[in-house]
Amino acid sequence: VGGEIYYDQLSANKYEITFKLYFDCQNANPGVIDRDGSAANIGIFDAVNNSLVRRVVFRNAVNTLSNAVNYDCVKTPTGVCVRQYIFKEIITIDPGSNGLIVSHQLCCRNGNNDNVQDAGAAGSTYWCYIPPNTIVNSSPRFNEIPPTYVCIDAPLDIDYSALDPDGDSLVYEFYTPYIGGSTNDPKPNTPSAPPYNALI
């Protein structure tokens, strides 16, 4: 379904990284959810030369049912199931003068996805940027979970606002998600290096 990755800087070179991942537990293969929810393979890359700095495996995710809806439907649909997995790890790493890219990749999306070309073979890349060590920073994160379904003829008001712990000014825009992984390697032990390609 989607996800996000963000971090909190706890002290010099110490970061708590949070990775949230959402699964369609109504249509996805249960074995795939078990595989992808059991651990998250995180790659940490130099943000200038894109070289691999470190690989970390996050485990022990908190797994909850998350059928969030923030509006009323004329008729509540059945067969909707979304599971949220939250991975959190504290790591010590020096961003140096170049900064870091933290990423995770998975393939593939549900084949019944109508707005993605060849969705059953299109994966995802989730990533965030840690600035150089001269900058103290924590990254923004979304305030609310978006609704898991949209109803015809029902008013829709989605809160896509985010919170930045540092009080930084935030700018919002729509963007194309990034692809990652492949049908041959759906959960890479080490994500591929940036830059990442957009979904088509």
MARVO-266181 format. One record per residue (C-alpha): residue in one letter; x, y, z; residue number from 0. Coordinates in steps of 0.05 Angstrom, whole numbers, plus 32768, in hexadecimal, padded with zeros to 4 digits. Example, Ala and Ser with C-alpha at 12.3 -4.5 7.8 and 13.67 -1.06 7.14 Angstrom:
! residues 2
A  80F6  7FA6  809C  0 .
S  8111  7FEB  808F  1 .
END
This chain:
! residues 200
V  8000  8000  8000  0 .
G  8039  8030  8011  1 .
G  8065  8049  8048  2 .
E  8094  807F  8062  3 .
I  80D9  8083  8080  4 .
Y  80F1  80BB  80AE  5 .
Y  8122  80C8  80E6  6 .
D  812D  80ED  8128  7 .
Q  8173  8105  8139  8 .
L  817D  80F2  8182  9 .
S  81C4  810D  818A  10 .
A  8203  8116  8160  11 .
N  8205  80DC  812E  12 .
K  81CC  80B7  8152  13 .
Y  818A  80AF  812D  14 .
E  8149  808B  8139  15 .
I  8130  8074  80F5  16 .
T  80E6  8062  80EC  17 .
F  80CC  803B  80B1  18 .
K  8081  8032  80A9  19 .
L  8067  8000  8076  20 .
Y  801E  7FF1  8063  21 .
F  8003  7FB1  8045  22 .
D  7FC1  7FA1  8023  23 .
C  7FB2  7F63  804C  24 .
Q  7F72  7F56  8025  25 .
N  7F93  7F4C  7FE1  26 .
A  7FDD  7F40  7FEF  27 .
N  7FFD  7EFC  7FF6  28 .
P  8002  7EED  8041  29 .
G  8046  7ECE  8037  30 .
V  805F  7F0F  8018  31 .
I  8045  7F37  8053  32 .
D  8068  7F08  8083  33 .
R  80A9  7F0D  805C  34 .
D  80A8  7F59  8054  35 .
G  808D  7F67  809A  36 .
S  80C0  7F3C  80BE  37 .
A  80FC  7F6A  80AF  38 .
A  810E  7FA8  8088  39 .
N  8150  7FAA  8062  40 .
I  8169  7FF2  8067  41 .
G  81A1  800F  803C  42 .
I  81C7  804D  8051  43 .
F  81EB  8071  8018  44 .
D  8218  80AE  8011  45 .
A  81EA  80E4  7FF6  46 .
V  821E  8101  7FC6  47 .
N  8243  80C6  7FA8  48 .
N  820B  8092  7FB5  49 .
S  823B  805E  7FD2  50 .
L  8221  802D  8005  51 .
V  8235  8043  804C  52 .
R  8210  800F  8074  53 .
R  81DA  7FDA  8072  54 .
V  81AB  7FD0  80AD  55 .
V  8173  7F9E  80B9  56 .
F  8138  7FB7  80E1  57 .
R  810F  7F82  8106  58 .
N  80D8  7F7C  813A  59 .
A  80A5  7FA8  8117  60 .
V  8065  7FBB  813B  61 .
N  802D  7F9F  8111  62 .
T  7FE6  7FBB  8116  63 .
L  7FA6  7FBA  80EE  64 .
S  7F9D  7FFF  80D1  65 .
N  7F5B  8008  80AC  66 .
A  7F5C  8053  80B5  67 .
V  7F21  807B  809B  68 .
N  7F16  80C4  80AA  69 .
Y  7ED3  80CE  8088  70 .
D  7E90  80AA  8083  71 .
C  7E7C  8081  8046  72 .
V  7E35  8079  802E  73 .
K  7E41  802F  8034  74 .
T  7E7F  8015  8058  75 .
P  7EA5  7FE5  802A  76 .
T  7EB8  7F9F  8040  77 .
G  7EF7  7F79  8034  78 .
V  7F26  7FB2  8045  79 .
C  7F65  7F9F  806B  80 .
V  7FA4  7FC8  8075  81 .
R  7FDD  7FB5  80A5  82 .
Q  8010  7FE6  80BE  83 .
Y  8056  7FD0  80D0  84 .
I  8082  8002  80F6  85 .
F  80CD  7FF4  80FA  86 .
K  80F8  8020  8128  87 .
E  8143  801B  8133  88 .
I  8177  8049  8152  89 .
I  81B7  804B  812B  90 .
T  81F9  8071  8134  91 .
I  8215  808A  80F3  92 .
D  823B  80C8  80DC  93 .
P  821B  80EB  80A0  94 .
G  825E  810C  8091  95 .
S  8260  8149  8064  96 .
N  8235  8128  802E  97 .
G  81F8  8111  8055  98 .
L  81D5  80CE  804D  99 .
I  819C  80AD  8028  100 .
V  8176  8078  8050  101 .
S  814C  8049  8025  102 .
H  8123  800A  8023  103 .
Q  8108  7FE5  7FE5  104 .
L  80D1  7FB2  7FD9  105 .
C  80AF  7F93  7F9D  106 .
C  8079  7F8D  7F88  107 .
R  8035  7FB0  7F8A  108 .
N  7FF2  7F8D  7F87  109 .
G  7FE2  7F78  7F40  110 .
N  7F9B  7F95  7F47  111 .
N  7FB6  7FDC  7F4C  112 .
D  7F97  8001  7F11  113 .
N  7FC0  8040  7F0E  114 .
V  8006  8020  7F0B  115 .
Q  8021  8002  7ECB  116 .
D  8030  7FB8  7ED7  117 .
A  8024  7FC1  7F22  118 .
G  8034  7F78  7F31  119 .
A  807C  7F85  7F1C  120 .
A  8084  7FCC  7F37  121 .
G  80A7  7FD3  7F7A  122 .
S  80B2  800D  7FAA  123 .
T  80EC  8035  7FC7  124 .
Y  80E3  805B  8008  125 .
W  811B  808B  801A  126 .
C  812E  80C8  8043  127 .
Y  816A  80F8  8046  128 .
I  8195  8105  8083  129 .
P  81BD  8146  8079  130 .
P  8208  814F  8088  131 .
N  821F  814B  80D0  132 .
T  8224  8197  80D5  133 .
I  81D7  819A  80D5  134 .
V  81AD  8181  810F  135 .
N  816C  8167  80F1  136 .
S  8131  8138  80F8  137 .
S  8105  812A  80BC  138 .
P  80BB  8139  80B4  139 .
R  8086  8103  80B9  140 .
F  803C  8100  80A7  141 .
N  8009  810F  80DE  142 .
E  7FD1  80E0  80C8  143 .
I  7FC9  809E  80A4  144 .
P  7FA2  80AA  8063  145 .
P  7F60  8085  805A  146 .
T  7F65  803F  803F  147 .
Y  7F2C  8048  800E  148 .
V  7F05  807F  7FEB  149 .
C  7EB9  807C  7FE5  150 .
I  7E91  8096  7FAA  151 .
D  7E64  80D2  7FBB  152 .
A  7E83  80DA  8000  153 .
P  7EA7  811B  8014  154 .
L  7EF2  8110  8018  155 .
D  7F20  8139  8044  156 .
I  7F67  811D  804B  157 .
D  7F99  8139  807D  158 .
Y  7FDD  8132  805B  159 .
S  7FFF  8163  808A  160 .
A  8042  8151  80A8  161 .
L  8068  8163  80E8  162 .
D  80B1  8177  80EA  163 .
P  80CF  816F  8130  164 .
D  8100  81A8  8122  165 .
G  80C9  81D8  810E  166 .
D  80E5  81DD  80C7  167 .
S  80B9  81FB  8090  168 .
L  8099  81C5  8065  169 .
V  8087  81C8  801C  170 .
Y  8056  8195  7FFE  171 .
E  8050  817A  7FB7  172 .
F  8037  813D  7F93  173 .
Y  806E  8110  7F78  174 .
T  8075  80CE  7F54  175 .
P  8089  8094  7F82  176 .
Y  80CB  8070  7F77  177 .
I  80D2  8028  7F5F  178 .
G  8100  7FF5  7F80  179 .
G  810D  7FAC  7F85  180 .
S  80F8  7F7C  7F4D  181 .
T  80D0  7F3C  7F43  182 .
N  8113  7F16  7F44  183 .
D  812A  7F3A  7F83  184 .
P  80EC  7F54  7FA6  185 .
K  810E  7F64  7FE8  186 .
P  8156  7F76  7FDB  187 .
N  8186  7F68  8015  188 .
T  81A5  7FAB  8004  189 .
P  817B  7FDE  7FDF  190 .
S  8197  7FF9  7F9F  191 .
A  81BE  803A  7FA3  192 .
P  819D  807E  7F93  193 .
P  8187  80A2  7F6A  194 .
Y  8145  807D  7F64  195 .
N  8118  8078  7F27  196 .
A  80D0  808F  7F27  197 .
L  8095  8060  7F1E  198 .
I  8076  8060  7ED8  199 .
END
